[in-house]
Amino acid sequence: MILEVAILDVKPGQHEDFESAFSKARKIISSMPGHIDHQLQKCLEKENRYILLVTWEKLEDHTEGFRKSPEYQDWKALLHHFYDPFPEVEHYTLVEH
């Protein structure tokens, strides 16, 4: 499993519209092959900051499957105009002891 992590800084005054758009966008990502789970959390210290955590079966499910899909264009249209700056996305794998 792969954990996608994105820190989302939403333009000031647009957090309510962003949350509303995300409720629509979540249906898109949930339907993608390889999607296991996701959560959007709001920062307590910075009003316009969110963190998006998405669990994928494998890295390519996100980087190839989702990002190169027609559905990604809908996701992008719903959400990308809210970000300033545009988020850096990182992927993590579990380290077991």
N, C-alpha and C positions, 0 to 999 in steps of 0.2 A: 504494500500500500504506500501511497505517496500523499503527503500533506502539502497542499498549495496554500501559501500565506501571502496575503496582500494587505498592506496598510493603505486605507482609503481616506484621503483628505478631501472632504466635500467643500465646495465653495460656500463661504459664509451666507447664512440665511436660506440655504437650500436643503437643509437636512430633512425636513418633512417631505419635500417633493422626492428626494432621493429614496427615503424609506418606502414611499408609495410605489416608486418605480421598481425598487428591488423586490417588492412583493409580487410583481408581475414577472420580473426577470428570474426569480428563483424557480419558477415552473420550467423555464427553458433549461437551466443547468441541471435540474433534477431529472430531466428526461434523457440526458446524454448517456451514451454507452460508457461504462467504466466509472460513472459517478456513484459514490457510496453514500456520502453525507456532506452537508455543508452547514455553516452557521455564520451569521453576521452579528458582530458584537459592537456596541457603541462604547467609546472611551468615556470614562468618568471625568478625567482631567481636562480633556480637550473636546469641546462640544461638537465640533465638525469632523472628528476622527472616528473611523470605524476600522475593524479588522475583519477580513473575510478569510475563513478557513474552509477549504474544500478537500475532502478525502477522495482520492481517485484510486482505482485498482492499479494503474501503472502510469508513468509519466506521459507516455504517448496518448493516453486517453484525454489528457488536457491539451498538450502542445500540438498534437496532430489532429485528433478526433474533434475536440471542441473548437479550438481556435480556427480550424480550417473548414468548419461546417457552416452551412447557410444560417443555422440557428444562432451562431456567434454574431452574425450581422445584426440580428434582432436585439441580442444582449447588449451589443455595443451601442446601438441606437438608443436604447433605454437608459443606459448608465454612464457611458464615457464622458458625456458633456458635463457631468457633475464634478469631475475630479480636477483639483489644482493643488499640487502638480499631479501629473499622471503617475499612478502607482507603479512601483517596482514589484514584480511578482517573483517569489522564490519557492522552491520545492524542497521538501524535507522527507527523509526516511527515518524510521524508528531505529534507534540504537538500543539493542537489547543487551543486558549484562548476563 
